[in-house]
Amino acid sequence: MELRRVAVCHDCLTIIRQSRTASHLPSIAQQWHARSFATGSTPHRPRPAAISRKQPTQSHQFRPLATESRRPPPPKTEKNPVNLQAIHSRVQELSSSVLKPTDGPIPPEQRVLYVLEQLEALAQRVLDDVHAEDQQKQKPAPGKQQQTATSALLGSVNARQYPAFISQASILNIISEKAEEIVRHQNVFITAGILKAYVQLQSLLHRPSSFPDIFDLYAKKPAPRLKGDGVEYAPANPTKINVAVDSKTANAALEAAIESHSLPLAIDVITTSFSAPAFKRAKILRQAAIPISGLAVAPAAAYALSTTFSDFQQSMDAQTATTVAFAGIMTYVGAVSMVGYVAVTTANDQMDRVTWATGVPLWERWIREEERAAIDKVAGAWGFRDVAKRGDEEGADWDSLREWIGVRGMVLDRVSLMEGME
């Protein structure tokens, strides 16, 4: 830039010196305008007068930039479709690692969980590819002039020919079948984590029909154990608390059954999960064990406090004071416990359409609250959503649901609790 300024100043001085002779001015001006600024070794900057006469050239220099700003954005590259044959081979490989393990007849829990998670990931890839194809079909077909070499190549990949038994639907069916085969295998011990992973996978595939059988198998399946070179199977106790289906897993299975619009399936899911004896025992142990233990220890703690209080008084003998203090403490603890028990077991703000029938004990209401809530969810899904239309449902399914609810000690749409009928 400094060299350019020196050259311009030198030329200006030359022109000023020669401007005294008027006869030389035209030739010098012609020589000035005829110079080439693009090919010279040292470019020269024209005078302000020359710049004003060469405005078209300056505007021509900005024309490419405007054209570049109006250039359309590059086309988005399409997502490559999944290789169904590779996914099919991977599914077979994963299932074989559990059904035919090489390191022992009983596969460990971590391996089964890993296989189920990998099957879920493969199923998600296939489902994403199906959704992408559906969206592509809904878009208008582009013109031939918009096709490029990349789009032509992707079109040839989409038209890839697979064997007759390999398709997106068949891959999803194989994943569902292999997952169920793994869980049903006699050498696979079903844990709570495996059951949760299985429910998530089948819910993703919208195939919840096996949930009742798997829940029943979870409670009654014999546990495999290594004995020498073989495997022995210990019988299971379906009433033990460790075979109770977790509430989150059961609710996920119930949601999948409701989405499948199968009322018998939803009822079977409730029967094999929330209505199972193991579920009720697990709730008593996990939620009522601490309060019951506190009530059991209360008399001993009250007697110890009463004995201590009797030493701080002189109005009566120690034995009488201990008795009076003990009676007062136990009365207070009993009254507060009874009020809390009634408040917990008679709470009904969470009820929507299904309530308890008259005569059901409070203890049973508390034990079976999750069952009632699940039935309430099913009734809300099969009935009218509009509150004003509730009670007008008809049909064989609705009549069977109402009868089944009545058999279980509950009432569907109690008239006295409906809006406007108080």
C-alpha positions in Angstrom: 0.0 0.0 0.0 2.9 2.4 0.7 4.4 1.6 -2.7 1.2 2.5 -4.4 1.0 5.9 -2.6 4.6 6.8 -3.7 3.9 5.9 -7.3 0.8 8.1 -7.4 2.5 11.1 -5.9 5.4 10.8 -8.4 3.0 10.8 -11.4 1.1 13.8 -9.9 4.3 15.8 -9.6 5.2 14.9 -13.2 1.8 16.2 -14.4 2.0 19.4 -12.4 5.5 20.1 -13.8 4.4 19.6 -17.3 1.0 21.4 -17.0 2.7 24.7 -17.8 2.9 23.7 -21.4 -0.7 23.5 -22.7 0.3 21.5 -25.8 1.5 18.6 -23.8 -1.7 18.2 -21.6 -3.8 16.2 -24.0 -1.2 13.6 -24.7 -0.4 13.2 -21.0 -4.0 12.8 -20.1 -4.5 10.2 -22.8 -1.4 8.4 -21.5 -2.8 8.6 -18.0 -6.2 7.0 -18.9 -4.6 4.4 -21.2 -2.6 2.8 -18.4 -3.4 -0.6 -17.2 -3.8 -1.0 -13.5 -4.3 -4.8 -13.6 -1.2 -5.9 -15.4 1.4 -3.4 -14.1 3.9 -4.6 -11.5 3.1 -1.6 -9.3 -0.6 -0.6 -9.5 -1.5 3.1 -9.7 -4.4 4.8 -8.1 -6.3 7.3 -10.5 -7.0 10.9 -9.6 -10.4 11.8 -8.1 -11.5 13.2 -11.5 -10.7 9.9 -13.1 -12.6 8.0 -10.4 -15.7 10.1 -11.1 -15.5 9.2 -14.8 -15.1 5.5 -14.1 -18.1 4.9 -11.8 -19.4 2.1 -14.0 -16.2 0.2 -13.4 -16.5 0.5 -9.7 -20.1 -0.7 -9.7 -19.0 -3.5 -11.9 -16.6 -4.6 -9.2 -19.5 -5.1 -6.6 -21.7 -7.0 -9.0 -20.2 -10.4 -8.2 -20.7 -9.9 -4.5 -24.4 -9.2 -4.9 -24.7 -12.2 -7.1 -23.0 -14.3 -4.5 -25.3 -13.1 -1.8 -28.3 -14.1 -3.9 -26.9 -17.6 -4.5 -29.2 -20.3 -3.1 -28.0 -22.3 -0.1 -26.4 -25.6 -0.9 -28.8 -28.5 -0.9 -29.1 -30.6 2.3 -27.6 -34.0 2.1 -30.2 -36.8 2.7 -29.7 -39.2 5.5 -28.4 -42.6 4.3 -30.9 -45.4 4.9 -30.1 -48.1 7.3 -28.6 -51.4 6.1 -31.3 -53.9 7.0 -29.2 -56.9 6.2 -26.5 -55.7 8.7 -29.2 -55.0 11.3 -30.6 -58.5 10.8 -27.2 -60.1 11.2 -26.6 -58.0 14.4 -29.9 -59.1 15.9 -29.1 -62.7 15.3 -25.6 -62.3 16.8 -27.0 -60.6 19.9 -29.7 -63.2 20.5 -27.2 -66.0 20.1 -24.9 -64.5 22.7 -27.7 -65.1 25.3 -29.5 -68.1 24.0 -26.3 -70.0 23.2 -23.6 -68.5 25.4 -20.1 -69.9 25.1 -18.9 -69.2 28.6 -21.6 -71.0 30.5 -25.2 -72.2 30.3 -26.6 -69.4 32.4 -26.0 -65.9 30.9 -25.3 -63.1 33.5 -27.8 -60.3 34.0 -25.5 -57.6 32.6 -25.2 -59.5 29.3 -29.0 -59.8 29.0 -29.5 -56.1 29.8 -26.9 -55.2 27.2 -28.6 -57.3 24.6 -32.0 -55.8 25.3 -30.6 -52.3 25.2 -28.9 -53.0 21.9 -32.1 -54.4 20.4 -33.9 -51.3 21.5 -31.3 -49.1 19.8 -31.6 -51.1 16.6 -35.4 -50.9 16.7 -35.2 -47.2 17.1 -32.9 -46.9 14.1 -35.4 -48.8 11.9 -38.3 -46.8 13.2 -36.5 -43.5 12.5 -35.9 -44.7 9.0 -39.6 -45.6 8.6 -40.6 -42.1 9.8 -38.1 -40.5 7.5 -39.5 -42.4 4.5 -43.0 -41.4 5.4 -42.1 -37.8 5.6 -40.3 -38.1 2.3 -43.4 -39.5 0.6 -45.5 -36.7 1.9 -43.2 -34.1 0.3 -43.9 -33.1 -3.4 -41.6 -34.9 -5.9 -38.8 -32.5 -7.0 -38.4 -31.7 -10.7 -35.8 -33.4 -12.9 -33.8 -30.2 -13.1 -33.2 -30.3 -9.4 -31.7 -33.8 -9.3 -28.0 -34.0 -8.7 -25.5 -36.8 -8.7 -25.8 -37.1 -4.9 -29.6 -37.5 -5.0 -29.3 -40.0 -7.9 -26.8 -42.0 -5.8 -29.1 -42.0 -2.7 -32.0 -43.0 -4.9 -30.0 -46.1 -6.0 -29.2 -46.9 -2.4 -32.9 -46.6 -1.4 -33.7 -49.0 -4.2 -31.4 -51.6 -2.7 -32.7 -55.1 -3.1 -32.8 -57.3 0.0 -33.9 -60.9 0.4 -37.6 -61.5 0.6 -37.5 -62.1 4.4 -35.7 -58.8 5.2 -37.8 -55.7 5.4 -38.4 -53.0 7.9 -41.5 -54.8 9.3 -39.8 -58.1 9.4 -36.8 -56.7 11.2 -39.1 -55.2 13.9 -40.9 -58.5 14.2 -37.6 -60.4 14.6 -36.5 -58.0 17.3 -39.7 -58.5 19.2 -39.6 -62.3 18.8 -36.0 -62.5 19.9 -36.6 -60.4 23.0 -39.5 -62.5 24.0 -37.5 -65.7 23.3 -34.7 -64.4 25.5 -37.0 -63.6 28.4 -38.8 -66.9 28.2 -35.6 -69.0 28.0 -35.3 -71.4 30.9 -31.7 -70.4 31.7 -32.4 -66.7 31.8 -33.4 -65.4 35.3 -35.8 -62.5 35.0 -34.8 -59.6 37.3 -36.5 -56.3 37.8 -34.0 -54.6 35.5 -34.5 -57.2 32.7 -38.3 -56.9 33.1 -38.2 -53.1 32.8 -35.9 -53.2 29.7 -38.2 -55.8 28.1 -41.3 -53.6 28.7 -39.6 -50.6 27.3 -38.5 -52.5 24.1 -41.9 -54.0 23.4 -43.6 -50.6 24.2 -41.4 -49.0 21.6 -42.4 -51.6 19.1 -46.1 -51.3 20.0 -46.3 -55.0 20.8 -47.6 -55.3 24.4 -49.6 -58.5 23.9 -47.0 -60.6 25.8 -46.9 -58.4 29.0 -49.4 -60.5 31.1 -47.7 -63.8 30.3 -44.2 -62.2 31.1 -45.5 -60.7 34.4 -46.9 -64.1 35.4 -43.7 -65.8 34.3 -41.7 -63.2 36.4 -43.5 -64.4 39.5 -43.5 -68.1 38.8 -40.5 -68.9 36.7 -38.0 -71.3 38.4 -34.6 -69.8 39.1 -31.7 -71.6 37.3 -28.6 -72.6 39.3 -25.4 -74.3 38.4 -24.9 -77.7 39.9 -21.9 -79.5 38.7 -21.9 -79.8 34.9 -25.7 -79.2 34.6 -28.3 -76.7 35.7 -31.0 -77.2 38.3 -34.1 -75.1 38.6 -35.4 -74.0 42.1 -39.1 -73.5 42.3 -40.3 -69.9 42.8 -42.8 -68.6 45.3 -45.3 -66.2 43.5 -46.2 -64.5 46.8 -42.7 -63.3 47.8 -42.2 -59.6 47.7 -39.1 -59.8 45.4 -41.3 -61.0 42.5 -43.7 -58.0 42.7 -43.8 -56.0 39.5 -42.5 -52.4 40.1 -45.2 -49.7 39.8 -43.4 -47.8 37.1 -42.9 -50.9 35.0 -46.6 -51.9 35.4 -47.8 -48.4 34.5 -45.6 -48.4 31.4 -47.1 -51.7 30.4 -50.6 -50.4 31.0 -50.0 -47.3 28.9 -48.8 -49.5 26.0 -51.9 -51.7 26.4 -54.2 -48.7 26.4 -52.5 -47.3 23.2 -53.1 -50.7 21.5 -56.9 -50.2 22.2 -57.3 -53.7 23.7 -59.5 -53.8 26.8 -58.9 -57.4 27.7 -55.1 -56.8 27.5 -55.3 -53.9 29.8 -57.4 -55.9 32.3 -54.9 -58.7 32.2 -52.0 -56.3 32.8 -53.7 -55.0 35.9 -54.5 -58.5 37.1 -51.0 -59.8 36.8 -49.3 -56.7 38.3 -51.3 -54.6 40.7 -53.7 -57.3 41.8 -51.0 -59.9 42.5 -50.5 -60.9 46.1 -46.8 -60.2 45.9 -47.5 -56.5 45.0 -49.7 -56.1 48.1 -47.1 -57.7 50.4 -44.4 -55.6 48.9 -46.4 -52.4 49.6 -47.1 -53.4 53.2 -43.4 -54.1 53.8 -42.0 -51.0 52.0 -44.6 -48.4 53.1 -46.2 -49.6 56.3 -43.3 -51.3 58.0 -41.9 -48.1 59.5 -45.2 -46.8 60.9 -46.1 -50.3 62.3 -42.7 -50.6 63.9 -43.1 -47.2 65.5 -46.5 -48.2 67.0 -45.0 -51.4 68.3 -42.1 -49.6 70.0 -44.4 -46.8 71.3 -45.5 -48.6 74.6 -41.9 -49.3 75.7 -40.9 -45.7 74.9 -44.0 -44.3 76.6 -43.3 -46.4 79.8 -39.7 -45.2 79.9 -40.7 -41.6 79.6 -43.4 -42.0 82.2 -40.9 -43.4 84.7 -38.7 -40.4 84.1 -41.5 -38.0 84.5 -42.6 -39.5 87.9 -39.3 -38.5 89.4 -40.0 -34.8 88.7 -43.2 -34.6 90.8 -44.1 -34.9 94.4 -47.9 -34.8 94.4 -48.4 -38.6 94.2 -46.4 -41.7 94.6 -44.1 -42.8 91.8 -46.2 -45.8 90.6 -49.3 -43.8 90.3 -47.5 -41.0 88.5 -46.0 -43.5 86.1 -49.4 -45.0 85.3 -51.0 -41.6 84.7 -48.2 -40.4 82.5 -48.1 -43.7 80.5 -51.9 -43.6 79.9 -51.7 -39.9 78.7 -48.8 -40.6 76.3 -50.4 -43.7 74.8 -53.8 -41.9 74.5 -52.1 -39.1 72.6 -50.2 -41.4 70.3 -53.2 -43.6 69.7 -55.5 -40.6 68.9 -53.0 -39.0 66.5 -52.3 -42.3 64.8 -56.0 -43.0 64.3 -56.6 -39.6 62.8 -53.7 -40.0 60.4 -54.8 -43.6 59.4 -58.3 -42.4 58.6 -57.0 -39.4 56.7 -54.7 -41.6 54.5 -57.2 -44.4 53.8 -60.2 -42.2 53.1 -58.5 -39.7 50.8 -60.5 -39.5 47.5 -59.2 -36.4 45.7 -57.2 -38.6 43.3 -60.3 -40.5 42.2 -61.9 -39.7 38.8 -64.5 -42.2 37.7 -63.8 -45.3 39.8 -64.5 -45.2 43.6 -64.7 -47.8 46.3 -68.0 -49.5 47.1 -69.7 -49.2 50.4 -68.4 -51.7 53.0 -64.8 -52.1 51.7 -62.5 -51.9 54.8 -60.1 -48.9 55.0 -57.1 -51.2 55.2 -58.0 -52.9 52.0 -58.6 -49.6 50.3 -55.1 -48.5 51.1 -53.6 -51.8 50.0 -55.4 -51.8 46.7 -55.1 -48.1 45.8 -52.7 -48.6 42.9 -55.1 -51.2 41.5 -58.0 -48.8 41.7 -55.9 -46.0 40.1 -55.0 -48.3 37.2 -58.7 -49.3 36.7 -59.6 -45.6 36.9 -57.1 -44.9 34.1 -58.6 -47.6 31.9 -62.1 -46.3 32.5 -61.0 -42.8 31.5 -59.4 -44.0 28.3 -62.4 -46.1 27.2 -65.1 -43.6 28.2 -66.0 -40.1 27.0 -63.5 -37.4 27.7 -66.3 -34.8 28.1 -67.4 -34.7 31.7 -71.0 -33.8 30.7 -71.3 -37.0 28.6 -70.0 -39.4 31.3 -72.5 -42.1 32.1 -73.9 -42.3 28.6 -71.3 -44.9 27.3 -72.7 -48.0 25.7 -71.4 -51.2 24.2 -70.3 -54.7 25.1 -66.8 -53.6 26.2 -68.1 -50.9 28.5 -70.7 -53.2 30.1 -68.1 -55.9 30.7 -65.7 -53.3 32.2 -68.5 -52.0 34.5 -69.3 -55.5 35.6 -65.6 -56.4 36.2 -65.1 -53.2 38.3 -68.2 -54.1 40.4 -66.8 -57.6 41.1 -63.6 -56.1 42.5 -65.4 -54.0 45.1 -65.5 -50.7 43.2 -68.1 -48.5 41.6 -67.9 -46.9 38.1 -69.5 -43.4 37.9 -71.2 -43.3 41.3 -74.2 -41.0 40.9 -73.8 -39.3 44.2 -70.3 -38.2 43.3 -71.0 -37.0 39.8 -70.9 -33.3 39.0 -74.3 -31.6 39.7 -75.6 -34.6 41.7 -74.4 -33.8 45.2 
